[in-house]
């Protein structure tokens, strides 16, 4: 833990905090070695094995190559080495990219118009992420050993005491976090037990970006009470969050002032739009088979330079002998008009503008600042276009984009989240509850509609199944200490059924404001977890049903907590009832 007075580490022994930002297109690692009595310093891994050139960089491609047997043959920076495409072709390797997007909820409609690259044959997304996490961990270990004075002994002193922070899009919740936990175990980061699980923390990309902005001094001009929108524009997603400094806290603390959002319109979808345009435009060209290569060249050069839709731009993809005047190809370069390139960005611009305005309209606090971070924010066109349109309707907005280390915002901010823990209250992103039976009410229209499903339970009551009991509604402000409870009961003829007592927790991801029944929108109800307890020690009194059957009943409460950025669930019961 940290002392609030001087931010020195107050733990009793040295430990390491590793933050992995597994992005859709690029990933990064930040870390801090915590020494008792010393102020922690956040550092970045800036050197990776097989990295191109000699210039330090803190990002590596989120790409894995697999051979036909499912073995990883190249990962991260290794996939950028000279000749990798030829090796992949000769070895029939499968290129796994954008695999993070396969963790998204199946109910996410934002990606309906895009096809994510498929996963490797016979590989799950958890297995691919596990391989990549193992690679990031090995890179961090090697970097610390090589870059710190007496690095080998430094690593030996911390390798048994490492905590991990994993960042993820704002829209992810328990299901996606659980998948990343499984990947952490499979990748060898932690053992598969409770002590290992306790070493993993999660933070949303929006909250990590807030930590980065605060400790980088970007928010120094924000006055008390003013709202801040953080736009983290990355490779796959655009994550938008809103905060204000909590005026009731004596120490530095922030509270979320609107429900954070995720839009699947990051920079990779600019490439998708560009590729679709080129497939149409080059349909009758002798260079049609080069569209994939043209798209890669566009991503690496033209997309980064684009800043004016009145100019023409060029994609250099071939040799000086390559020419097709009918399709604007001369000297191995394809000429594109700026207005066409601007159309590739349209979905992303719209996502930024709409989401910022939604945050502003739904917040009870006045939002006056918009901060752009993330790799996609480096696009001058995205930033300038979004800024100008936002200021046209809201001229009081102050919009800024930090130049330094913005691409490291999430990984640095994730370590800062672990160390400083600024945000003390958040909004629930989904509706959480449990699905159970409910007593039949003959005068209730909703019950009458479902009368054909009613059945008698052991107590003799007529019950209707599939009632969704809301424990925590969506968009509820949740402080660290607050508990959300709902009562339930369970009956059984066998006492042994209470030995492994289980209560499933569900979330609702759909558009109903007040979901009550699973049959209203069955595809959008997802089981998040199940809470288990051994209640065999309870001295339950036998009861008799109207038909003479002996049964037992337990009354209990399900408790939900969102103390940090993860859902925690508990079961509560009374040992002795007087």
Beta strands, then each sheet from edge to edge (+ up, - down):
strand 1: 15-22
strand 2: 26-34
strand 3: 43-44
strand 4: 60-61
strand 5: 63-66
strand 6: 72-75
strand 7: 94-97
strand 8: 162-168
strand 9: 200-204
strand 10: 227-233
strand 11: 238-245
strand 12: 254-256
strand 13: 261-263
strand 14: 312-316
strand 15: 329-330
strand 16: 333-337
strand 17: 367-373
strand 18: 398-401
strand 19: 423-427
strand 20: 431-439
strand 21: 455-456
strand 22: 462-472
strand 23: 477-479
strand 24: 484-492
strand 25: 501-508
strand 26: 525-533
strand 27: 543-544
strand 28: 550-561
strand 29: 568-572
sheet 1: 3+ 2- 1+ 8+ 9+
sheet 2: 3+ 2- 4+
sheet 3: 6+ 5- 7+
sheet 4: 13+ 11- 10+ 17+ 18+
sheet 5: 13+ 11- 12+ 19+ 23-
sheet 6: 14+ 16- 15+
sheet 7: 21+ 22- 20+ 25- 26+
sheet 8: 24+ 28- 27+
sheet 9: 24+ 28- 29+
end
